[in-house]
Amino acid sequence: MHVKSVESHYIRALLTSRKVMQRKCIDLENEIRGLLKVFGVKLPMRLARGAFDAAVRDTIENDPALSHALLPMLQARQMLMETFLELDRRVRRAAREDAMCMRFMGIPGVGEITALSFKAAVDDPTRFKSSRTVGAHFGLTPRRFQSGEKDNPGHISHAGDTDVRATLYAAANAMLMRSVAWNSLKAWGVRLMKTKGRRRAIVAVARKIAVVLHRMWIDGTELRFGSEATV
């Protein structure tokens, strides 16, 4: 059993605080949306960070009773949003001030949250004898059902840290779907997407990203993109 360092616990506390504030903001937004639906008002599904407050105020400004009920919730959401933004700035600043996280962010799709979450969760890279086991540690390998002559692979095991697994999945999705920089890992994921489907390909790339991050940490190397012709 690995006992994480005090530094790792501090980082995880910062990441958890940020995530809690983010969830509370989303919960309040959903509650406000639900209350407005009762009165026949349906807000757009996607609103920019500062546009939600303005959209709700424009909707309820001519209804004193509705304003009386929803304005306190809107003010509470605004306070939570300001707290979340401050925690988000602290997390990103901590990642940018860490040399290893900056090296991790050289991988397309890997941002401050993914890099810092992975570093805090692994803590000591030498506790893994092989980089291949890191993906299994975070639940990104298929679980198997074996009984007699049956040997059926199922969905991923979902073992380990849920938050780290989610950030790795998000990084893989960003690499495959949004990043314009090509490398051998993205090329492999795109080929896999054509045969296995989008979700399986993203999980496979997320597992590979975990392996590459650990190997970079152990060797002290940068990501090698490979030649453009090969990709």
Residue frames relative to the residue before (quaternion, step in Angstrom):
aa qw qx qy qz dx dy dz
M 1.0000 0.0000 0.0000 0.0000 0.00 0.00 0.00
H 0.2843 -0.7728 0.5458 0.1549 3.56 -0.70 1.10
V 0.2289 -0.7474 0.6108 0.1264 3.56 -0.94 0.95
K 0.3545 -0.7700 0.4900 0.2031 3.57 -0.47 1.19
S 0.5608 -0.6154 0.4516 0.3207 3.52 -1.21 0.63
V 0.6451 -0.5153 0.3934 0.4042 3.55 -1.29 0.33
E 0.6174 0.5493 -0.3421 0.4473 3.59 1.03 -0.76
S 0.6443 0.5219 -0.3174 0.4602 3.57 0.99 -0.83
H 0.6555 0.5076 -0.3108 0.4647 3.58 0.97 -0.82
Y 0.6209 0.5323 -0.3452 0.4604 3.60 1.04 -0.71
I 0.6650 0.5002 -0.3020 0.4651 3.58 0.92 -0.91
R 0.6667 0.4990 -0.3040 0.4627 3.57 0.93 -0.89
A 0.6157 0.5337 -0.3482 0.4635 3.60 1.08 -0.66
L 0.6487 0.5089 -0.3130 0.4714 3.59 1.01 -0.80
L 0.6650 0.4985 -0.2988 0.4691 3.58 0.94 -0.87
T 0.6558 0.5093 -0.3118 0.4618 3.58 1.00 -0.82
S 0.6323 0.5297 -0.3331 0.4568 3.59 0.98 -0.81
R 0.6412 0.5206 -0.3167 0.4664 3.57 0.98 -0.84
K 0.6852 0.4906 -0.2921 0.4522 3.57 0.87 -0.92
V 0.6242 0.5410 -0.3395 0.4500 3.60 1.02 -0.77
M 0.6699 0.4889 -0.2994 0.4718 3.58 0.91 -0.89
Q 0.6244 0.5374 -0.3340 0.4580 3.56 1.03 -0.74
R 0.6669 0.4999 -0.2994 0.4645 3.58 0.94 -0.89
K 0.6479 0.5187 -0.3256 0.4530 3.58 0.95 -0.82
C 0.6331 0.5203 -0.3330 0.4665 3.59 0.99 -0.76
I 0.6619 0.4978 -0.3024 0.4719 3.58 0.95 -0.88
D 0.6343 0.5340 -0.3324 0.4495 3.60 0.98 -0.80
L 0.6759 0.4827 -0.2977 0.4707 3.59 0.91 -0.88
E 0.6202 0.5322 -0.3439 0.4624 3.58 1.02 -0.74
N 0.6717 0.4974 -0.2993 0.4603 3.58 0.91 -0.88
E 0.6321 0.5257 -0.3313 0.4630 3.58 1.04 -0.73
I 0.6602 0.4979 -0.3037 0.4733 3.57 0.95 -0.87
R 0.6293 0.5272 -0.3279 0.4674 3.59 0.99 -0.80
G 0.6694 0.5133 -0.2944 0.4491 3.57 0.96 -0.91
L 0.6645 0.4965 -0.3037 0.4688 3.58 0.98 -0.80
L 0.6576 0.5075 -0.3160 0.4584 3.57 1.03 -0.73
K 0.5900 0.5870 -0.3669 0.4156 3.59 1.11 -0.62
V 0.5812 0.5895 -0.3694 0.4222 3.58 1.13 -0.68
F 0.7382 0.3809 -0.2072 0.5168 3.57 1.10 -0.73
G 0.6159 -0.6048 0.3278 0.3839 3.57 1.22 0.43
V 0.5511 0.5903 -0.4005 0.4330 3.58 1.23 0.37
K 0.0238 -0.7939 0.6071 -0.0228 3.56 -0.72 1.10
L 0.2827 -0.7789 0.5423 0.1391 3.53 -0.50 1.25
P 0.6074 -0.5399 0.4189 0.4050 3.63 -1.14 0.45
M 0.5677 -0.6262 0.4145 0.3374 3.57 -1.03 0.78
R 0.7902 0.2108 -0.1033 0.5661 3.57 0.97 -0.81
L 0.0582 0.7743 -0.6245 0.0847 3.51 -0.72 1.18
A 0.5408 -0.6093 0.4654 0.3459 3.56 -1.05 0.72
R 0.7180 -0.4900 0.2830 0.4052 3.53 -1.23 0.57
G 0.7745 0.3367 -0.1911 0.5003 3.61 0.90 -0.85
A 0.5765 0.6303 -0.3649 0.3703 3.57 1.26 -0.21
F 0.5526 0.6310 -0.4048 0.3641 3.62 1.12 -0.50
D 0.6589 0.5156 -0.3068 0.4537 3.58 0.86 -0.98
A 0.6828 0.4860 -0.2911 0.4613 3.59 0.87 -0.94
A 0.6472 0.5298 -0.3249 0.4415 3.59 0.98 -0.82
V 0.6713 0.4841 -0.3034 0.4723 3.59 0.96 -0.83
R 0.6602 0.5088 -0.3180 0.4518 3.60 0.90 -0.86
D 0.6395 0.5166 -0.3300 0.4639 3.60 0.98 -0.76
T 0.6661 0.5231 -0.2978 0.4404 3.57 1.09 -0.74
I 0.7972 0.3383 -0.1542 0.4756 3.59 0.89 -0.93
E 0.4490 0.7320 -0.4444 0.2551 3.62 1.20 -0.17
N 0.7247 0.4157 -0.2460 0.4914 3.61 1.10 -0.60
D 0.6693 0.4324 -0.2953 0.5272 3.59 1.28 0.18
P 0.2860 -0.8072 0.4872 0.1709 3.63 -0.03 1.25
A 0.6560 0.5175 -0.3245 0.4434 3.61 0.94 -0.83
L 0.6779 0.4759 -0.2889 0.4801 3.58 0.95 -0.87
S 0.6194 0.5335 -0.3365 0.4674 3.58 1.07 -0.72
H 0.6314 0.5474 -0.3210 0.4457 3.56 1.03 -0.84
A 0.7136 0.4501 -0.2531 0.4734 3.58 1.05 -0.73
L 0.7933 0.3785 -0.1725 0.4447 3.59 0.89 -0.90
L 0.5562 0.6348 -0.4046 0.3521 3.61 1.07 -0.52
P 0.6352 0.5128 -0.3594 0.4521 3.67 0.91 -0.69
M 0.6446 0.5034 -0.3246 0.4751 3.60 1.01 -0.76
L 0.6435 0.5225 -0.3205 0.4584 3.57 1.01 -0.78
Q 0.6544 0.5010 -0.3087 0.4748 3.57 1.03 -0.78
A 0.6311 0.5216 -0.3299 0.4699 3.59 1.05 -0.77
R 0.6415 0.5179 -0.3222 0.4653 3.58 1.00 -0.80
Q 0.6371 0.5352 -0.3291 0.4465 3.57 0.99 -0.80
M 0.6517 0.5033 -0.3123 0.4737 3.59 0.99 -0.80
L 0.6547 0.5013 -0.3084 0.4744 3.57 0.98 -0.85
M 0.6383 0.5335 -0.3249 0.4499 3.57 1.02 -0.80
E 0.6461 0.5077 -0.3220 0.4703 3.59 0.98 -0.79
T 0.6403 0.5094 -0.3221 0.4762 3.59 1.04 -0.75
F 0.6448 0.5196 -0.3180 0.4617 3.57 0.98 -0.85
L 0.6610 0.5123 -0.3132 0.4501 3.60 0.91 -0.89
E 0.6405 0.5115 -0.3270 0.4702 3.59 1.04 -0.74
L 0.6608 0.4858 -0.3067 0.4829 3.61 0.95 -0.85
D 0.6229 0.5387 -0.3382 0.4553 3.58 1.03 -0.74
R 0.6423 0.5097 -0.3201 0.4745 3.59 1.00 -0.80
R 0.6574 0.5118 -0.3173 0.4530 3.60 0.97 -0.81
V 0.6377 0.5196 -0.3270 0.4652 3.59 1.01 -0.81
R 0.6974 0.4720 -0.2823 0.4595 3.58 0.83 -0.96
R 0.6301 0.5179 -0.3373 0.4700 3.57 1.06 -0.67
A 0.6332 0.5287 -0.3285 0.4601 3.60 1.02 -0.79
A 0.6542 0.5048 -0.3131 0.4681 3.59 1.01 -0.78
R 0.6874 0.4871 -0.2904 0.4538 3.59 0.92 -0.88
E 0.6763 0.4810 -0.2925 0.4751 3.58 1.17 -0.50
D 0.6326 0.5073 -0.3260 0.4859 3.59 1.30 -0.10
A 0.4464 -0.7275 0.4545 0.2548 3.58 -0.62 1.14
M 0.6695 0.4970 -0.3121 0.4554 3.60 0.95 -0.81
C 0.6338 0.5173 -0.3328 0.4689 3.60 1.00 -0.74
M 0.6305 0.5216 -0.3368 0.4657 3.58 1.01 -0.74
R 0.6336 0.5089 -0.3281 0.4816 3.58 1.07 -0.69
F 0.6266 0.5357 -0.3342 0.4569 3.59 1.00 -0.81
M 0.6908 0.5079 -0.2807 0.4313 3.57 0.97 -0.88
G 0.4772 0.6439 -0.4430 0.4018 3.54 1.30 0.16
I 0.5890 0.5411 -0.3677 0.4744 3.59 1.27 -0.26
P 0.4778 -0.6708 0.4751 0.3097 3.65 -0.75 0.93
G 0.7720 0.3162 -0.2597 0.4864 3.57 -0.86 1.01
V 0.6570 0.4825 -0.3081 0.4905 3.59 1.18 -0.48
G 0.0812 -0.8150 0.5737 0.0013 3.56 -0.59 1.20
E 0.7898 -0.3275 0.2277 0.4659 3.54 -1.30 -0.24
I 0.6712 0.5093 -0.3111 0.4398 3.59 0.89 -0.93
T 0.6694 0.4948 -0.3016 0.4649 3.59 0.89 -0.92
A 0.6740 0.5093 -0.3022 0.4415 3.57 0.85 -0.96
L 0.7017 0.4593 -0.2755 0.4697 3.58 0.85 -0.97
S 0.6358 0.5272 -0.3339 0.4541 3.61 1.00 -0.77
F 0.6648 0.5000 -0.3033 0.4649 3.58 0.93 -0.89
K 0.6682 0.5064 -0.3079 0.4496 3.59 0.88 -0.91
A 0.6787 0.4851 -0.2960 0.4652 3.59 0.95 -0.85
A 0.6752 0.5020 -0.3010 0.4490 3.60 1.01 -0.77
V 0.6872 0.4498 -0.2866 0.4932 3.59 0.97 -0.81
D 0.1095 -0.8507 0.4993 0.1224 3.56 1.01 -0.94
D 0.7990 -0.0123 0.0538 0.5988 3.60 0.60 -1.15
P 0.2955 -0.8032 0.4831 0.1846 3.63 -0.20 1.18
T 0.6152 0.5798 -0.3561 0.3983 3.60 1.11 -0.51
R 0.5562 0.6105 -0.4088 0.3883 3.62 1.18 -0.17
F 0.6482 0.4300 -0.3175 0.5423 3.59 1.29 -0.10
K 0.3686 -0.7475 0.5101 0.2124 3.59 -0.62 1.12
S 0.7900 0.1188 -0.0567 0.5988 3.57 1.13 -0.64
S 0.5274 -0.6408 0.4570 0.3199 3.56 -1.03 0.78
R 0.5806 0.6107 -0.3681 0.3930 3.59 1.14 -0.56
T 0.6581 0.5314 -0.3145 0.4308 3.59 1.12 -0.58
V 0.5147 0.6578 -0.4229 0.3515 3.61 1.22 -0.29
G 0.6332 0.5339 -0.3320 0.4514 3.59 0.99 -0.77
A 0.6565 0.4924 -0.3041 0.4838 3.57 1.03 -0.81
H 0.6090 0.5729 -0.3484 0.4238 3.59 1.06 -0.73
F 0.7500 0.3497 -0.1972 0.5256 3.58 1.08 -0.70
G 0.5994 -0.6454 0.3354 0.3343 3.58 1.19 0.53
L 0.4929 0.6829 -0.4133 0.3462 3.59 1.14 0.53
T 0.5935 0.5265 -0.3841 0.4722 3.58 1.22 0.42
P 0.5694 -0.6119 0.4117 0.3632 3.63 -1.05 0.64
R 0.3512 -0.6867 0.5847 0.2512 3.56 -1.07 0.69
R 0.2695 -0.7802 0.5509 0.1235 3.56 -1.14 0.64
F 0.2127 -0.7306 0.6332 0.1413 3.52 -1.21 0.68
Q 0.0168 0.8064 -0.5872 0.0685 3.57 -0.55 1.20
S 0.2043 0.7487 -0.6060 0.1744 3.55 -0.82 1.06
G 0.8219 -0.0349 -0.0142 0.5684 3.56 -0.45 1.19
E 0.8047 -0.1985 0.1831 0.5287 3.56 -0.66 -1.13
K 0.5514 0.6132 -0.3942 0.4058 3.60 1.26 -0.04
D 0.0955 0.7622 -0.6349 0.0824 3.53 -1.04 0.83
N 0.1178 0.8363 -0.5138 0.1507 3.54 0.27 1.33
P 0.2925 -0.7354 0.5789 0.1966 3.62 -0.75 0.97
G 0.1917 -0.7980 0.5637 0.0933 3.58 -0.97 0.84
H 0.7616 -0.2851 0.2575 0.5219 3.53 -1.14 -0.68
I 0.6884 -0.4568 0.3379 0.4508 3.58 -1.26 0.16
S 0.6128 -0.6233 0.3628 0.3231 3.55 -1.14 0.70
H 0.2371 -0.7919 0.5201 0.2149 3.62 1.18 -0.56
A 0.3509 0.7259 -0.5151 0.2909 3.59 1.06 0.67
G 0.7607 0.4175 -0.2645 0.4209 3.55 -1.28 0.23
D 0.7917 -0.3389 0.2540 0.4403 3.51 -1.39 -0.34
T 0.3936 -0.7457 0.4943 0.2111 3.57 -0.60 1.18
D 0.6600 0.5247 -0.3169 0.4343 3.58 0.92 -0.86
V 0.6565 0.4948 -0.3183 0.4720 3.58 0.95 -0.83
R 0.6340 0.5248 -0.3329 0.4603 3.58 0.98 -0.82
A 0.6574 0.5105 -0.3109 0.4590 3.60 0.97 -0.83
T 0.6707 0.4851 -0.3113 0.4668 3.60 0.95 -0.78
L 0.6294 0.5174 -0.3362 0.4724 3.60 1.04 -0.69
Y 0.6313 0.5205 -0.3238 0.4750 3.58 1.04 -0.79
A 0.6566 0.5058 -0.3076 0.4673 3.58 0.97 -0.88
A 0.6408 0.5173 -0.3257 0.4644 3.59 1.03 -0.77
A 0.6555 0.5033 -0.3111 0.4693 3.59 0.97 -0.83
N 0.6390 0.5200 -0.3218 0.4667 3.58 1.01 -0.81
A 0.6529 0.5048 -0.3121 0.4707 3.59 0.99 -0.83
M 0.6438 0.5233 -0.3302 0.4501 3.59 0.98 -0.78
L 0.7344 0.4384 -0.2422 0.4580 3.57 0.87 -0.96
M 0.8025 0.3575 -0.1487 0.4540 3.56 0.87 -0.96
R 0.8108 0.2877 -0.1376 0.4909 3.62 1.04 -0.64
S 0.6375 0.5455 -0.3444 0.4212 3.59 1.03 -0.67
V 0.3082 -0.7540 0.5533 0.1745 3.57 -1.00 0.85
A 0.5727 0.5867 -0.3812 0.4272 3.61 1.25 -0.24
W 0.2368 -0.7865 0.5579 0.1188 3.56 -0.73 1.07
N 0.0784 0.7564 -0.6476 0.0485 3.54 -1.17 0.71
S 0.7136 -0.4683 0.2956 0.4291 3.56 -1.24 0.23
L 0.6334 0.5358 -0.3369 0.4452 3.59 1.07 -0.70
K 0.6622 0.4823 -0.3078 0.4839 3.59 0.94 -0.82
A 0.6350 0.5291 -0.3343 0.4528 3.58 0.97 -0.80
W 0.6409 0.5127 -0.3144 0.4770 3.58 1.03 -0.81
G 0.6654 0.5081 -0.3026 0.4556 3.59 0.96 -0.84
V 0.6422 0.5165 -0.3237 0.4648 3.60 1.02 -0.78
R 0.6416 0.5037 -0.3266 0.4775 3.59 0.99 -0.77
L 0.6567 0.5087 -0.3091 0.4631 3.56 1.00 -0.82
M 0.6132 0.5664 -0.3435 0.4304 3.57 1.07 -0.73
K 0.6537 0.5275 -0.3160 0.4411 3.58 1.04 -0.72
T 0.7516 0.3848 -0.2104 0.4927 3.59 1.09 -0.63
K 0.7961 0.3143 -0.1393 0.4981 3.59 1.00 -0.84
G 0.5638 -0.5892 0.4015 0.4168 3.59 1.20 -0.30
R 0.6781 -0.5419 0.3337 0.3676 3.53 -1.28 0.53
R 0.7072 0.4815 -0.2959 0.4248 3.61 0.71 -1.01
R 0.6644 0.4910 -0.3124 0.4690 3.58 0.92 -0.83
A 0.6363 0.5253 -0.3313 0.4575 3.56 1.02 -0.74
I 0.6497 0.5128 -0.3228 0.4591 3.60 0.96 -0.81
V 0.6415 0.5128 -0.3253 0.4686 3.59 0.97 -0.81
A 0.6579 0.5117 -0.3108 0.4569 3.57 0.95 -0.87
V 0.6619 0.4851 -0.3036 0.4842 3.59 0.97 -0.82
A 0.6142 0.5413 -0.3481 0.4566 3.61 1.03 -0.73
R 0.6424 0.5090 -0.3182 0.4765 3.58 1.01 -0.81
K 0.6547 0.5047 -0.3108 0.4691 3.59 0.98 -0.82
I 0.6204 0.5397 -0.3462 0.4516 3.59 1.01 -0.76
A 0.6360 0.5230 -0.3304 0.4612 3.60 0.97 -0.83
V 0.6489 0.5129 -0.3111 0.4680 3.59 0.99 -0.84
V 0.6743 0.4963 -0.2941 0.4610 3.58 0.91 -0.94
L 0.6348 0.5297 -0.3342 0.4524 3.61 0.97 -0.83
H 0.6683 0.4922 -0.3031 0.4683 3.58 0.91 -0.89
R 0.6602 0.5096 -0.3152 0.4528 3.59 0.94 -0.86
M 0.6288 0.5265 -0.3287 0.4685 3.57 1.04 -0.77
W 0.6498 0.5245 -0.3040 0.4585 3.55 1.03 -0.84
I 0.6816 0.4890 -0.2855 0.4635 3.58 0.91 -0.90
D 0.7703 0.3864 -0.1921 0.4695 3.56 0.82 -1.04
G 0.3582 -0.7372 0.4975 0.2841 3.57 1.18 -0.48
T 0.4724 0.6845 -0.4166 0.3671 3.55 1.18 0.65
E 0.4522 -0.6392 0.5438 0.3019 3.53 -1.37 0.20
L 0.6137 -0.5369 0.4199 0.3984 3.57 -1.27 0.31
R 0.2126 -0.7560 0.6072 0.1205 3.58 -0.92 0.94
F 0.3304 -0.7964 0.4806 0.1602 3.57 -0.46 1.25
G 0.4192 -0.6828 0.4981 0.3315 3.63 1.05 -0.55
S 0.6196 -0.5584 0.3956 0.3845 3.55 -1.24 0.31
E 0.5877 -0.6021 0.4155 0.3457 3.53 -1.12 0.71
A 0.6293 0.5443 -0.3385 0.4395 3.59 1.05 -0.75
T 0.6474 0.5198 -0.3212 0.4556 3.58 0.99 -0.81
V 0.6554 0.5066 -0.3097 0.4668 3.57 0.95 -0.88
